[in-house]
């Protein structure tokens, strides 16, 4: 019985959680904000110092709930952010994948994670695509993935993140849009 408890406790320690998820409208867009918590910073730092970049992936789905029929998917979007460590400059770089700006450099991993793991008012959909009075479902899932290149000894380094990734549970919010 003690072994089962230990295994459950160890697996729980590597579970991410999405908190403070909120929806609102801004400039005629439906926007979303969130914070990613329970990140294993020590394991992440060890991975980054081994030269392995880490990708934070946020999967976002918005569905229109329909009675007596399948729900209609309005949005299925991935928000990607990569963190890598530059040993020469001794900085952590955060790259917003899909945005053509230069990576942002931070002196500590905590600062880099504050930027990479949180979103403030991320535009999702134009508000005119949402019917007033209809019910919708927002689903968000976070995943931290090791980006192993073929040249690295991945069998050894996969021990840091079992399976190469850590996931959160789906955070599901049911909402109704009104003018």
C-alpha positions as CSV (number, residue, x, y, z in Angstrom):
1,X,0.0,0.0,0.0
2,X,2.9,2.4,0.7
3,X,4.3,1.7,-2.7
4,X,1.1,2.7,-4.4
5,X,0.9,5.9,-2.4
6,X,4.5,6.8,-3.3
7,X,3.8,6.2,-7.0
8,X,0.7,8.4,-6.9
9,X,2.5,11.1,-5.0
10,X,5.4,11.0,-7.5
11,X,3.1,11.2,-10.5
12,X,1.2,14.1,-8.9
13,X,4.4,16.0,-8.4
14,X,4.9,16.3,-12.2
15,X,1.4,17.5,-13.0
16,X,0.9,21.0,-14.3
17,X,-2.2,23.1,-13.4
18,X,-3.8,26.0,-15.3
19,X,-5.1,28.6,-12.9
20,X,-6.9,32.0,-13.1
21,X,-8.3,31.1,-16.5
22,X,-10.6,34.0,-17.6
23,X,-12.5,35.1,-20.7
24,X,-13.5,38.6,-21.6
25,X,-14.0,40.8,-24.7
26,X,-11.5,43.5,-25.7
27,X,-11.6,45.5,-28.9
28,X,-14.3,43.3,-30.4
29,X,-12.4,40.1,-29.7
30,X,-12.9,37.2,-27.3
31,X,-9.7,37.2,-25.2
32,X,-8.3,34.7,-22.7
33,X,-5.9,34.9,-19.8
34,X,-4.3,32.1,-17.7
35,X,-1.4,31.2,-15.5
36,X,0.5,27.9,-15.6
37,X,1.4,26.7,-12.1
38,X,3.1,23.7,-10.4
39,X,6.0,23.7,-12.9
40,X,8.9,21.5,-11.8
41,X,11.5,24.3,-12.0
42,X,14.5,22.2,-10.8
43,X,13.9,19.5,-13.4
44,X,13.3,22.1,-16.1
45,X,16.5,24.0,-15.1
46,X,18.5,20.7,-15.3
47,X,17.1,19.9,-18.7
48,X,17.9,23.4,-20.0
49,X,21.4,23.3,-18.6
50,X,22.0,20.0,-20.6
51,X,21.3,22.0,-23.7
52,X,17.8,20.7,-24.3
53,X,15.2,23.4,-25.3
54,X,11.8,23.1,-23.7
55,X,8.5,23.9,-25.5
56,X,5.4,25.1,-23.7
57,X,2.4,24.2,-25.7
58,X,-1.1,25.5,-24.9
59,X,-3.9,23.8,-26.8
60,X,-7.1,25.9,-26.9
61,X,-10.4,24.7,-28.2
62,X,-13.7,26.7,-28.3
63,X,-16.9,24.7,-29.1
64,X,-20.4,25.8,-29.6
65,X,-22.6,23.6,-27.5
66,X,-25.6,22.3,-29.5
67,X,-28.4,20.2,-28.1
68,X,-29.2,16.9,-29.8
69,X,-26.3,17.3,-32.2
70,X,-22.5,17.2,-32.1
71,X,-20.8,20.3,-30.7
72,X,-19.4,22.7,-33.3
73,X,-15.7,23.4,-33.0
74,X,-15.1,27.2,-33.7
75,X,-11.4,27.3,-32.8
76,X,-8.6,24.8,-32.3
77,X,-5.4,26.7,-31.7
78,X,-1.9,26.0,-30.4
79,X,0.1,28.7,-28.6
80,X,3.8,27.7,-28.6
81,X,6.6,29.2,-26.6
82,X,10.2,27.8,-26.4
83,X,12.7,28.3,-23.6
84,X,16.4,27.6,-24.1
85,X,19.5,28.3,-22.0
86,X,22.5,30.2,-23.5
87,X,25.5,29.0,-21.5
88,X,27.8,31.6,-23.0
89,X,25.7,34.6,-22.0
90,X,24.2,32.8,-18.9
91,X,20.6,33.8,-19.9
92,X,17.3,32.0,-20.5
93,X,15.7,32.9,-23.8
94,X,12.0,32.8,-24.5
95,X,10.9,32.6,-28.1
96,X,7.2,33.1,-28.9
97,X,6.8,30.7,-31.8
98,X,4.9,32.2,-34.8
99,X,5.8,35.8,-33.8
100,X,8.7,37.3,-35.8
101,X,10.3,39.1,-32.9
102,X,13.6,38.3,-31.4
103,X,13.8,36.0,-28.3
104,X,13.5,37.8,-25.0
105,X,16.4,37.2,-22.6
106,X,16.1,36.7,-18.8
107,X,18.6,36.2,-16.1
108,X,16.6,33.6,-14.2
109,X,14.4,30.7,-15.1
110,X,11.6,32.0,-12.9
111,X,11.5,35.3,-14.8
112,X,11.5,33.4,-18.1
113,X,8.6,31.1,-16.9
114,X,6.6,34.1,-15.7
115,X,6.6,35.4,-19.3
116,X,6.3,32.0,-21.2
117,X,3.8,30.3,-18.9
118,X,1.2,33.1,-18.6
119,X,-1.0,34.8,-21.1
120,X,-2.8,38.1,-20.7
121,X,-5.7,39.0,-23.0
122,X,-4.7,36.6,-25.8
123,X,-7.1,37.3,-28.7
124,X,-9.0,34.1,-29.7
125,X,-12.0,34.9,-31.9
126,X,-13.7,38.0,-33.3
127,X,-16.7,38.6,-31.0
128,X,-19.1,38.8,-34.0
129,X,-18.6,35.0,-34.6
130,X,-20.2,34.3,-31.2
131,X,-24.0,34.3,-31.0
132,X,-25.5,36.1,-28.0
133,X,-27.3,33.7,-25.7
134,X,-25.7,30.5,-27.0
135,X,-23.6,28.3,-24.8
136,X,-20.0,27.7,-25.5
137,X,-17.2,25.6,-24.1
138,X,-13.5,26.7,-23.7
139,X,-11.0,23.9,-23.2
140,X,-7.3,24.6,-22.5
141,X,-4.5,22.1,-21.9
142,X,-0.8,22.9,-21.2
143,X,2.1,20.6,-22.1
144,X,5.8,21.0,-21.5
145,X,7.8,19.1,-24.1
146,X,11.5,18.4,-24.3
147,X,12.9,19.2,-27.7
148,X,15.4,16.4,-28.2
149,X,17.5,16.6,-31.3
150,X,18.8,13.4,-33.0
151,X,22.4,14.2,-32.0
152,X,21.8,14.2,-28.2
153,X,21.7,11.1,-26.0
154,X,18.0,11.2,-25.6
155,X,17.8,7.8,-23.8
156,X,19.7,9.3,-20.8
157,X,18.0,12.7,-20.8
158,X,14.4,11.4,-21.2
159,X,14.6,10.3,-17.5
160,X,14.3,14.0,-16.5
161,X,10.8,14.1,-18.1
162,X,9.4,10.7,-18.3
163,X,8.1,10.3,-21.9
164,X,9.6,13.7,-22.8
165,X,6.6,15.7,-21.7
166,X,4.5,16.8,-18.7
167,X,0.8,17.7,-19.2
168,X,-1.9,19.4,-17.3
169,X,-5.5,18.2,-17.2
170,X,-8.0,19.9,-19.5
171,X,-9.4,23.1,-18.0
172,X,-13.0,23.4,-19.2
173,X,-15.1,26.5,-18.8
174,X,-18.7,26.7,-20.0
175,X,-19.8,30.2,-20.9
176,X,-22.5,32.2,-22.5
177,X,-21.8,35.4,-24.5
178,X,-24.0,38.4,-24.0
179,X,-23.9,41.9,-25.5
